[in-house]
Amino acid sequence: MLADELCMELEDAGAVVLGPVGSIRDAEALIRASDAIHGGILDVNLDGDMVFAAADLLAERGVPFVFTTGYDRSVIPERFDGVVQCEKPINLRIVTQAIGRVIHG
């Protein structure tokens, strides 16, 4: 499973991974329940639901994040224009580097 492979790649890079989650409801619950989130990787379409409400929660908390998506950039609301978008099919190393850059600058 790709999510498991991404988790392993992130852990190999030194991250403590809190996910993955399989639904927008679970994503929102995880974000609300944790003060220890330093970054996020959000699939734009999570089990048939758009992930923008979870992205808003992260943004409200000042948590940097990146999107993974197969959608065109025009699908992403303008308020997320500055968010890095990793195109599918994703390259695990590129996603890991992207989240590292947005967290560490």
N, C-alpha and C positions, 0 to 999 in steps of 0.2 A: 504494500500500500504506500502511495506517495507521501501521505502525511507522516507515516512512521519513518520513512527514509529522511524526510526533512527534519524531523525531530532528532534523529541520530546525527545528521550533519550539524545541526545547531548545537547539540550537546558536545560534539567533537570540537566545536569552536569555543566551548566554554560557557555556553548558555544553560540556564536552568529553565526547562520548558514546562509551562503550565498546561498546555493543551495536548493534543488538539481537541476541539469540540465539534460536534456534528450538526449543531443547529444554531440559529441566531439567538434563540432563547437561552441556550447554554452559554453562548459567547457573552451575552449581556450579563448573565448571572455571574460568570467568572470575573468579568471586569468589575462588577459592583462589589464582589466579595473580597477582592485582593487589592491591597495597597502596594504590593511588591511587583507590579507589572512595569517593566522598563521599556518594553517595545512589543509590537504586535505584527503578525502577518495575517492578513485577512483576505480570504478568497471572496471576491465580489459576489459570487452566487454561492451561498451556503445552503445546500439541501433545498434548492428551489426558491430561497429567499435572498433578497439583496441585503448586503451586510452594512449598509450605511448607518443604521441606528447604532450598531456596535462601534463603528468608526467615530461617530459623534461622541459617544461615551469616552473613548480613548482621547479624542481631541480635547474634550472638556477637562480631562485630568492631566493634560499636557504630556500624554504618552505618545511617543513617535510610533509610526506604523507604516507598513507598505501594503499595497494591494497585489494579489495575484489574480489574473483574469485572462480569459479568452475573448472578452468583450473589447470593442473599440473604445477609445478614450472618451468618446462623446456620451457614453452611457453613465459615466461617473459624474456626479453633480459638481458644479463649479466650485463649491466650497472646498473641494478636495483637489483643486488644480495643482497644488504644490506637493501632493503625495506621490511618492515613487510608485510606479506601476510595473510589475514584472509580468511579462507576457507568457501565456501558456503556449506550447508546453513549457513548463518551467524548468530551468536549470537550477538544481539544488545549490550549487556553489554561488551562482549569481544572486539568488534570493538571500542566502546567508550573508553575502557581502553587502547587499542592499540594506538589510536590517541593521547590520553592524554600523554602516555609514550613518544611518539616520539616528541611531542611538548615540554613537560616539562622535559624530561630526566629521 
